[in-house]
Amino acid sequence: MNVTACGIARGAFPLPSMPLHPNASNCVPGRELHAALKAKRVFGEVETKVISSQILSALVYLHMHGIVHRDVTPRNVLVAASGRATLIDLGLAINIQV
């Protein structure tokens, strides 16, 4: 399992070159953003902007390829100790390209 430069777990969504991988969160290092927030972890302004920017970059990448995620929640974002955010769980994603 690789992580693309845009912060999306390879194999986590159905593109012809990337088979569906139902357990992508087990293969990508990091902790759910939801778990960090639930543990009352406070993110500073800079860290919040970095994580938000990475999530937006992942969504832009998907949209450029005609994919709509449809389930962007803190449970579907993993944040590594390094601060790297990865968008996972594209099980509800749809391809809108005709």
N, CA and C atoms as an extended XYZ file, in Angstrom:
294
Properties=species:S:1:pos:R:3:atomname:S:1:resname:S:1:resid:I:1 pbc="F F F"
N         0.857       -1.180        0.000 N   MET     1
C         0.000        0.000        0.000 CA  MET     1
C         0.894        1.230        0.000 C   MET     1
N         0.707        2.105       -0.951 N   ASN     2
C         1.453        3.357       -1.036 CA  ASN     2
C         0.552        4.522       -0.672 C   ASN     2
N         1.171        5.643       -0.420 N   VAL     3
C         0.410        6.871       -0.259 CA  VAL     3
C         0.865        7.803       -1.353 C   VAL     3
N        -0.068        8.320       -2.129 N   THR     4
C         0.291        9.204       -3.222 CA  THR     4
C         0.749       10.540       -2.665 C   THR     4
N         1.402       11.309       -3.498 N   ALA     5
C         1.884       12.628       -3.084 CA  ALA     5
C         0.735       13.537       -2.698 C   ALA     5
N        -0.455       13.271       -3.202 N   CYS     6
C        -1.588       14.137       -2.905 CA  CYS     6
C        -2.312       13.723       -1.633 C   CYS     6
N        -1.864       12.683       -0.954 N   GLY     7
C        -2.448       12.318        0.327 CA  GLY     7
C        -3.666       11.413        0.272 C   GLY     7
N        -3.745       10.566       -0.738 N   ILE     8
C        -4.830        9.595       -0.843 CA  ILE     8
C        -4.203        8.217       -0.799 C   ILE     8
N        -4.755        7.330       -0.007 N   ALA     9
C        -4.209        5.977        0.080 CA  ALA     9
C        -4.412        5.262       -1.243 C   ALA     9
N        -3.321        4.838       -1.882 N   ARG    10
C        -3.428        4.064       -3.124 CA  ARG    10
C        -4.135        2.764       -2.816 C   ARG    10
N        -5.025        2.367       -3.685 N   GLY    11
C        -5.751        1.128       -3.473 CA  GLY    11
C        -6.981        1.342       -2.619 C   GLY    11
N        -7.218        2.561       -2.190 N   ALA    12
C        -8.350        2.826       -1.314 CA  ALA    12
C        -9.594        3.202       -2.090 C   ALA    12
N        -9.485        3.359       -3.389 N   PHE    13
C       -10.666        3.716       -4.155 CA  PHE    13
C       -10.616        3.064       -5.530 C   PHE    13
N       -11.784        2.876       -6.117 N   PRO    14
C       -11.854        2.114       -7.353 CA  PRO    14
C       -11.524        2.909       -8.613 C   PRO    14
N       -10.284        2.946       -8.980 N   LEU    15
C        -9.857        3.444      -10.282 CA  LEU    15
C        -9.279        2.241      -11.014 C   LEU    15
N        -9.275        2.253      -12.328 N   PRO    16
C        -8.802        1.077      -13.058 CA  PRO    16
C        -7.429        0.593      -12.605 C   PRO    16
N        -6.510        1.504      -12.293 N   SER    17
C        -5.163        1.094      -11.911 CA  SER    17
C        -5.010        0.910      -10.409 C   SER    17
N        -6.077        1.147       -9.660 N   MET    18
C        -6.007        1.050       -8.211 CA  MET    18
C        -7.191        0.237       -7.692 C   MET    18
N        -6.997       -1.059       -7.444 N   PRO    19
C        -8.116       -1.888       -6.989 CA  PRO    19
C        -8.620       -1.468       -5.620 C   PRO    19
N        -9.888       -1.727       -5.375 N   LEU    20
C       -10.506       -1.401       -4.097 CA  LEU    20
C        -9.822       -2.162       -2.979 C   LEU    20
N        -9.466       -1.486       -1.935 N   HIS    21
C        -8.840       -2.103       -0.770 CA  HIS    21
C        -9.652       -1.703        0.447 C   HIS    21
N       -10.485       -2.607        0.977 N   PRO    22
C       -11.408       -2.248        2.048 CA  PRO    22
C       -10.742       -1.888        3.371 C   PRO    22
N        -9.498       -2.315        3.579 N   ASN    23
C        -8.835       -2.056        4.850 CA  ASN    23
C        -7.657       -1.109        4.699 C   ASN    23
N        -7.816       -0.070        3.909 N   ALA    24
C        -6.719        0.858        3.663 CA  ALA    24
C        -6.211        1.486        4.946 C   ALA    24
N        -7.093        1.735        5.901 N   SER    25
C        -6.660        2.385        7.137 CA  SER    25
C        -5.698        1.506        7.924 C   SER    25
N        -5.706        0.186        7.680 N   ASN    26
C        -4.767       -0.714        8.353 CA  ASN    26
C        -3.396       -0.676        7.705 C   ASN    26
N        -3.295       -0.114        6.514 N   CYS    27
C        -2.049       -0.123        5.756 CA  CYS    27
C        -1.361        1.239        5.722 C   CYS    27
N        -2.031        2.263        6.155 N   VAL    28
C        -1.500        3.617        6.107 CA  VAL    28
C        -1.219        4.066        7.532 C   VAL    28
N         0.002        4.548        7.797 N   PRO    29
C         0.295        4.980        9.162 CA  PRO    29
C        -0.510        6.211        9.547 C   PRO    29
N        -0.912        6.266       10.791 N   GLY    30
C        -1.609        7.440       11.275 CA  GLY    30
C        -2.765        7.095       12.178 C   GLY    30
N        -3.328        8.117       12.729 N   ARG    31
C        -4.445        7.999       13.659 CA  ARG    31
C        -5.618        8.756       13.062 C   ARG    31
N        -6.818        8.223       13.241 N   GLU    32
C        -7.995        8.933       12.732 CA  GLU    32
C        -8.047       10.331       13.330 C   GLU    32
N        -8.350       11.291       12.511 N   LEU    33
C        -8.531       12.661       12.991 CA  LEU    33
C        -9.633       12.689       14.048 C   LEU    33
N       -10.656       11.875       13.842 N   HIS    34
C       -11.760       11.787       14.799 CA  HIS    34
C       -11.258       11.384       16.182 C   HIS    34
N       -10.370       10.379       16.245 N   ALA    35
C        -9.837        9.912       17.529 CA  ALA    35
C        -9.029       11.003       18.214 C   ALA    35
N        -8.259       11.743       17.435 N   ALA    36
C        -7.473       12.834       18.008 CA  ALA    36
C        -8.381       13.928       18.565 C   ALA    36
N        -9.436       14.241       17.844 N   LEU    37
C       -10.371       15.272       18.309 CA  LEU    37
C       -11.142       14.796       19.537 C   LEU    37
N       -11.518       13.524       19.535 N   LYS    38
C       -12.261       12.965       20.661 CA  LYS    38
C       -11.404       12.945       21.931 C   LYS    38
N       -10.107       12.773       21.764 N   ALA    39
C        -9.180       12.764       22.893 CA  ALA    39
C        -8.870       14.197       23.348 C   ALA    39
N        -9.633       15.138       22.827 N   LYS    40
C        -9.485       16.557       23.146 CA  LYS    40
C        -8.123       17.111       22.744 C   LYS    40
N        -7.568       16.546       21.674 N   ARG    41
C        -6.315       17.065       21.139 CA  ARG    41
C        -6.604       18.396       20.491 C   ARG    41
N        -5.851       19.388       20.867 N   VAL    42
C        -6.029       20.716       20.298 CA  VAL    42
C        -4.983       20.911       19.208 C   VAL    42
N        -5.438       21.248       18.025 N   PHE    43
C        -4.535       21.532       16.920 CA  PHE    43
C        -4.318       23.033       16.853 C   PHE    43
N        -3.082       23.428       16.674 N   GLY    44
C        -2.767       24.842       16.521 CA  GLY    44
C        -3.218       25.339       15.158 C   GLY    44
N        -3.174       26.642       14.983 N   GLU    45
C        -3.637       27.239       13.734 CA  GLU    45
C        -2.844       26.732       12.535 C   GLU    45
N        -1.535       26.674       12.661 N   VAL    46
C        -0.698       26.233       11.537 CA  VAL    46
C        -0.973       24.768       11.206 C   VAL    46
N        -1.037       23.919       12.228 N   GLU    47
C        -1.298       22.500       12.010 CA  GLU    47
C        -2.674       22.287       11.370 C   GLU    47
N        -3.656       23.057       11.812 N   THR    48
C        -5.005       22.972       11.241 CA  THR    48
C        -4.981       23.351        9.768 C   THR    48
N        -4.257       24.404        9.437 N   LYS    49
C        -4.170       24.835        8.036 CA  LYS    49
C        -3.456       23.798        7.179 C   LYS    49
N        -2.414       23.175        7.718 N   VAL    50
C        -1.667       22.162        6.959 CA  VAL    50
C        -2.544       20.946        6.689 C   VAL    50
N        -3.227       20.451        7.728 N   ILE    51
C        -4.100       19.277        7.560 CA  ILE    51
C        -5.233       19.601        6.588 C   ILE    51
N        -5.851       20.760        6.750 N   SER    52
C        -6.945       21.167        5.850 CA  SER    52
C        -6.462       21.267        4.415 C   SER    52
N        -5.293       21.832        4.225 N   SER    53
C        -4.730       21.978        2.879 CA  SER    53
C        -4.480       20.619        2.240 C   SER    53
N        -3.985       19.665        3.028 N   GLN    54
C        -3.716       18.331        2.495 CA  GLN    54
C        -5.017       17.620        2.109 C   GLN    54
N        -6.050       17.771        2.923 N   ILE    55
C        -7.345       17.166        2.602 CA  ILE    55
C        -7.909       17.789        1.325 C   ILE    55
N        -7.826       19.103        1.226 N   LEU    56
C        -8.320       19.783        0.021 CA  LEU    56
C        -7.532       19.360       -1.213 C   LEU    56
N        -6.221       19.198       -1.078 N   SER    57
C        -5.402       18.748       -2.213 CA  SER    57
C        -5.836       17.356       -2.669 C   SER    57
N        -6.129       16.481       -1.720 N   ALA    58
C        -6.592       15.141       -2.067 CA  ALA    58
C        -7.921       15.199       -2.810 C   ALA    58
N        -8.820       16.066       -2.343 N   LEU    59
C       -10.129       16.204       -3.003 CA  LEU    59
C        -9.985       16.795       -4.402 C   LEU    59
N        -9.097       17.750       -4.568 N   VAL    60
C        -8.852       18.323       -5.901 CA  VAL    60
C        -8.352       17.226       -6.840 C   VAL    60
N        -7.413       16.419       -6.349 N   TYR    61
C        -6.881       15.313       -7.155 CA  TYR    61
C        -8.000       14.370       -7.592 C   TYR    61
N        -8.845       13.982       -6.644 N   LEU    62
C        -9.963       13.095       -6.981 CA  LEU    62
C       -10.882       13.733       -8.012 C   LEU    62
N       -11.232       14.986       -7.794 N   HIS    63
C       -12.152       15.665       -8.707 CA  HIS    63
C       -11.545       15.796      -10.099 C   HIS    63
N       -10.225       15.999      -10.173 N   MET    64
C        -9.570       16.068      -11.488 CA  MET    64
C        -9.692       14.745      -12.238 C   MET    64
N        -9.878       13.656      -11.490 N   HIS    65
C       -10.031       12.329      -12.094 CA  HIS    65
C       -11.492       11.879      -12.126 C   HIS    65
N       -12.418       12.813      -11.881 N   GLY    66
C       -13.837       12.510      -11.983 CA  GLY    66
C       -14.402       11.722      -10.813 C   GLY    66
N       -13.706       11.702       -9.677 N   ILE    67
C       -14.145       10.942       -8.517 CA  ILE    67
C       -14.683       11.904       -7.450 C   ILE    67
N       -15.853       11.577       -6.913 N   VAL    68
C       -16.435       12.334       -5.803 CA  VAL    68
C       -16.419       11.424       -4.578 C   VAL    68
N       -15.785       11.847       -3.497 N   HIS    69
C       -15.587       11.019       -2.303 CA  HIS    69
C       -16.908       10.705       -1.597 C   HIS    69
N       -17.720       11.669       -1.308 N   ARG    70
C       -19.046       11.576       -0.690 CA  ARG    70
C       -19.059       11.156        0.782 C   ARG    70
N       -17.903       11.090        1.434 N   ASP    71
C       -17.901       10.717        2.852 CA  ASP    71
C       -16.672       11.296        3.566 C   ASP    71
N       -16.415       12.570        3.356 N   VAL    72
C       -15.269       13.210        4.003 CA  VAL    72
C       -15.676       13.570        5.432 C   VAL    72
N       -15.137       12.826        6.375 N   THR    73
C       -15.395       13.043        7.794 CA  THR    73
C       -14.076       12.872        8.540 C   THR    73
N       -14.000       13.315        9.796 N   PRO    74
C       -12.769       13.110       10.564 CA  PRO    74
C       -12.389       11.633       10.714 C   PRO    74
N       -13.347       10.724       10.611 N   ARG    75
C       -13.034        9.288       10.681 CA  ARG    75
C       -12.313        8.804        9.418 C   ARG    75
N       -12.439        9.546        8.335 N   ASN    76
C       -11.841        9.138        7.067 CA  ASN    76
C       -10.601        9.942        6.711 C   ASN    76
N        -9.994       10.532        7.721 N   VAL    77
C        -8.721       11.228        7.557 CA  VAL    77
C        -7.764       10.667        8.598 C   VAL    77
N        -6.637       10.143        8.134 N   LEU    78
C        -5.599        9.680        9.042 CA  LEU    78
C        -4.519       10.747        9.109 C   LEU    78
N        -4.032       11.002       10.322 N   VAL    79
C        -2.960       11.975       10.504 CA  VAL    79
C        -1.785       11.247       11.155 C   VAL    79
N        -0.658       11.210       10.448 N   ALA    80
C         0.545       10.558       10.959 CA  ALA    80
C         1.226       11.460       11.983 C   ALA    80
N         2.122       10.888       12.749 N   ALA    81
C         2.875       11.661       13.740 CA  ALA    81
C         3.638       12.806       13.083 C   ALA    81
N         4.002       12.629       11.819 N   SER    82
C         4.724       13.668       11.077 CA  SER    82
C         3.821       14.836       10.678 C   SER    82
N         2.501       14.640       10.843 N   GLY    83
C         1.546       15.676       10.444 CA  GLY    83
C         0.952       15.433        9.074 C   GLY    83
N         1.387       14.383        8.399 N   ARG    84
C         0.892       14.046        7.062 CA  ARG    84
C        -0.534       13.511        7.151 C   ARG    84
N        -1.464       14.147        6.456 N   ALA    85
C        -2.865       13.712        6.434 CA  ALA    85
C        -3.116       12.866        5.196 C   ALA    85
N        -3.896       11.794        5.369 N   THR    86
C        -4.235       10.900        4.272 CA  THR    86
C        -5.738       10.665        4.268 C   THR    86
N        -6.351       10.877        3.124 N   LEU    87
C        -7.782       10.643        2.948 CA  LEU    87
C        -7.991        9.167        2.635 C   LEU    87
N        -8.899        8.514        3.385 N   ILE    88
C        -9.136        7.086        3.199 CA  ILE    88
C       -10.632        6.821        2.994 C   ILE    88
N       -10.976        5.575        2.845 N   ASP    89
C       -12.346        5.067        2.775 CA  ASP    89
C       -13.163        5.722        1.675 C   ASP    89
N       -12.859        5.339        0.476 N   LEU    90
C       -13.610        5.852       -0.664 CA  LEU    90
C       -14.683        4.872       -1.107 C   LEU    90
N       -15.212        4.134       -0.137 N   GLY    91
C       -16.241        3.140       -0.431 CA  GLY    91
C       -17.523        3.727       -1.008 C   GLY    91
N       -17.816        4.969       -0.689 N   LEU    92
C       -19.013        5.631       -1.226 CA  LEU    92
C       -18.695        6.499       -2.440 C   LEU    92
N       -17.439        6.514       -2.838 N   ALA    93
C       -17.014        7.357       -3.971 CA  ALA    93
C       -17.698        6.921       -5.253 C   ALA    93
N       -17.932        7.906       -6.103 N   ILE    94
C       -18.500        7.613       -7.414 CA  ILE    94
C       -17.655        8.281       -8.495 C   ILE    94
N       -17.651        7.667       -9.647 N   ASN    95
C       -16.957        8.223      -10.803 CA  ASN    95
C       -18.000        8.979      -11.620 C   ASN    95
N       -17.806       10.274      -11.759 N   ILE    96
C       -18.788       11.086      -12.476 CA  ILE    96
C       -18.383       11.376      -13.917 C   ILE    96
N       -17.270       10.807      -14.363 N   GLN    97
C       -16.868       10.997      -15.742 CA  GLN    97
C       -17.753       10.172      -16.652 C   GLN    97
N       -18.106       10.753      -17.757 N   VAL    98
C       -18.961       10.056      -18.724 CA  VAL    98
C       -18.136        9.448      -19.821 C   VAL    98
